[in-house]
Amino acid sequence: MTIEFRSVTKRFTDDTVAVNNFSLTIPSRKTTVLVGSSGSGKTTLLRMINRMVDPTSGSILIDGEDISGAPPVALRRRIGYVMQNSGLLPHRRVIDNIATVPLLTGVKKAEAHQRALELMDTVGLDRSLANRYPSQLSGGQQQRVGVARGIAVDPNILLMDEPFGAVDPIVRADLQQELLRLQRELDKTVVFVTHDIDEAFLLGDQVVILEKGAKIAQVGHPKDILANPASDFVSDFIGAERGKRRLHAQAGANGDDVLLVDDTGYAAGVLSAPGGKLSYSISDKTAQAGDA
């Protein structure tokens, strides 16, 4: 499903303008990442898609239909939503947390529980955890339950509000890879909010870099933004001028691999030539660069 913002502004009661005249098309079945510092309006934009927040002016359309006329509760039940700290109900078991929205939409309990068990498989959770409570799970497990709950009614749109921000770096990297796998398999329209530009570049088919008031500093594919920052603000935000994106090759310790380091001397990845193919691996992403 395509999501379109048309000249959207959001002014809160204290006269704060969180979003000012924002227009953007979010393509269907792709992951669009909204990235910016605190106060850039990214979470407000996300919450306007399921009417947790309504715009002061302008319109938001899903597949050409203005959502202002859609009942908010009904709209939310057909759009998946995953938040930081998972937002699980502490007094309900894992299986019941996942089955929450299907039960609210009238699905029978036995069917909803069977679907919840299947979703536990999908997000990489052992079914033995089904009868545990959120407090008995690790942070990473809780986030996986949150993702399973978000896709329980098979929504076409999945909203994710900094879902991996509260877990440690190792778990976060694992969850990021899990989301990439899920998107390949489920083919949803995903809108993902983060303040981490590396996470944005890893996950996004379309990355939207925001300044204060949800002003779009640049929008595009990660490789295009990296190759051609639109402004000094974007260049500074992605680290291009601090040497973090400029990599240099050094001989590796074993004589075969090539170590990639940035201008600060930080090791960012390794170039290797397994089986005669030159490849690189940086931040858990591997791409083939052709014959060595």
N, C-alpha and C positions, 0 to 999 in steps of 0.2 A: 504493500500500500504506500502510495506517495503522500507525503505530508508537506503542506505549503503554508508558510507564514507570509501574510501580505500586510505590510506597513503596520506591524504590531507594536503597540506601546503599552507599558504597564507602569502606572503611577500608584504607589501605595498611599494610605491615608495620612502618613506623616510627610507627604509630598516628595518622597524619594522616588526618583525615576529609575527603576531597575532595568527596563527595556525601552529603548527609544527608536521608534520607526524601523523595526527590524523586518527584513524580508529575506526569505531563504526557501529553496526547494530541497527537501530531503528525499532522495530517490528510493524507490521500492526495492526491497530485498538486498539492501546494502547496509553497512554499518557507518553511520555518521557520528563523529565524535565532536562534541562541543568542549573546547578547552580554553581556560582562562583563569586568571587569578580570582581571589575572593572579591565579590562585588561586580563581577563582569556580567552577571545576569544569566549565567548558564543554567542553574537549577530552576530559576523562574521560567525560562523558556521550556524546559523539560516538563514542568508541572502544568504548563498551559495546554500541553497536548492532550492530557486526560482530564482537563478542567478542574484540577486541584487548585489552580489559580486561573481566573478569567482575565483577559486583556482589558485595558481601559479603552482602547480603540484598536481598529484593525481587525483582521479576521484570520482564522486558522482553518485550513481545509484538509480533509482526509479523503483521498481519491475524488477530489472535486466537490465534496460536500462540506459546507460550513458546519463546524461542530458546535457553534453557539446554540443551535436549536436542539442538540442531543441531550437527553437527560444525563446529568453527570454520573450518577451511580451506574447506569446501564453502560455508559461509555467506558468507565473504568474497569468494568468486569470483562470487557473484551480487549483490553490493552494490558499486556503484562507490565509489571512494575517491580524493580529490584532496587533496594536502597542500601546505603552503608549500614553496617551492623545488622544486616539481614532483616530487621524489623519483625522477627518471629514472635508469635504469641507464647510467652514463657510458660503458661499453664497448660499448653496443648502439646501432645506428642508430635514427633516429626511427621508421621503419616497424616495426622489431622491438620497440621500446618500446611502441608502441600495440598491437601484436599479442600482447603477453605473455600476458594472461589467456585470450584465445581459444585460443592454442596449448596452454596448460595444461589447458584443458577438452576438448582432442581435435580442435579444428578444424584442417583441413589447412592447411599453410603458405601455399599459393597463395591459398586462400580468405581466410585471416586477413590476408594482405598486401593483397588487394583491398579488404577491409573497412576496413583501416587507411587506405588512400588515400582512400576515400569519407569517412571521418571527418575527415581533414585538410581536405577541402572544407567539412565541416560546421562546424568550429571556426575557419575562416578562415585556414588555413595553405596556402601554395603547395606543390603536390606536388613541386616541384623540391627541397624540403628533406628529402624522404623518406630519402635515403641519407646525410644528415649525422648527426654525433654531437651530443649535448646541448651540449658545450662550444663548438660552432660556431654555436649559436643565441643570440639575445638572451633576456633574462629573460622578456619577454612571450611570445615564441615557445615557450620551454620550458613555461610555464604552460599554453599552448594544447595542447601535446602531452600534458601531464598530464591535462587535461580529456578529450581524445580517448581516452586510455588508460582513464580512469575510466568512460566510457560505451561501451567497445568490445564488451561482451557484452550491450548494451541492458538494463541493470539497471533495475528499477522504483524502486530507492532509490539516491540519490547523496549521499555524505557529503563535505563540503568543509571542511577544517580550515585556516582562514586562508589560502586559496589565493593571494590577491593581496597579501599583506602585505609581500612582499620586492621588489616592483617599484615604479618611480617613479609619482607621482600621475597622469601623463598615460596611461601604459600601464594603470594600475589602473582608471581610468575607462573605458577602452576594453574591458577584460576584463569589467568589471561589466555594461556594455551587452551584451556578447556572451553573458553568462550569462542575462540577461533574455530575449534572443532565443531562446537554446537552450531555455529553460524553456517559452516559448510554443510552440515547435515539438515538443519531445520529451515534455512533460507528465509529468515525473518527480516523485517525492516527494524533495525536496531538504532536507537538514539542513546548514546553513551556520554555521560558527563564526567570530566576529570579535570584536575589542575596540573596533571603530569604530562608533559609534552611527549615523553618517551612512550608512555602508555597510549597516548593518542595516535602516534605514528605507527605503533605496533598493531593496533586494533582497527583503525579507521580506513574505510575505502574513501571516505570524504572527511576531511578534518576542517573544522571551523574555528579559527583563532579569534577570540573575542577580547575587546578592550572594554572599559567601563561603559555601562549602559547598553551592553550587548551590541556595541558597534563592531561590525565585522572588519577585522584587520586583514584577514586573508582567508580564502576558502579554496580547497582543492585536494588533490591526491597528495599523500605525504611526500612522494619523490619530487613532485613539482614545487611544493613549498620549500623543501630542502634545497632544491637547485636554484630557485628564484624567489627569495624572500621579498614580499611586496613593499616592505618599509623597514626603517631602522627598528621600529617596535617589534616587528616579527623576527627580524634577525637576532635581536637581543633575546626575545622570548624563547626561541628554539636553540640558542646558544651558538649560533654560527660565528659570531664575532669573538667568542671566548675560547675558541679552539676546540670545543667539545665535539664539533661535527667534522673537524678537519683531521683525517686520519693519515698516518704515515706508516710505512712498512719498515720493520726491523727483522733481522734474522732470528728465528726461533731457537730454543735451546737444543732441539734434536736435529737441527740442520735441514729438516724437510719443511717444517711449517714456517710461516711468516707471521710475526706478531704485529698487530695493528695497534698503534698508540696515538692518542690525541696530542694536541700542542702542550698539554700540561704533563705529559709523560704517563698518563693513565692508560693501562692496557684495556682496549675496547673490544678486541676480538682476535681471532686467529684465522689466517689464510692457510689452506692445506690443499694438497692435490691427491686425494685418494683415488686409486684406479685410473690415474691419468686425467682426472677431471679437477679443475680448479674450483674450489668453493669457498664461501666465507660464512662465518658464524658470528653474529653479533646480537647480543641481548636476546638469545633464544630464537633468532630468526636465521634460517639457512637458505641461501640462494645459489644456484649454479651460475658460474661466470664463464663457462665454456671450457674447451680443451686446454690443458696446461701446456 
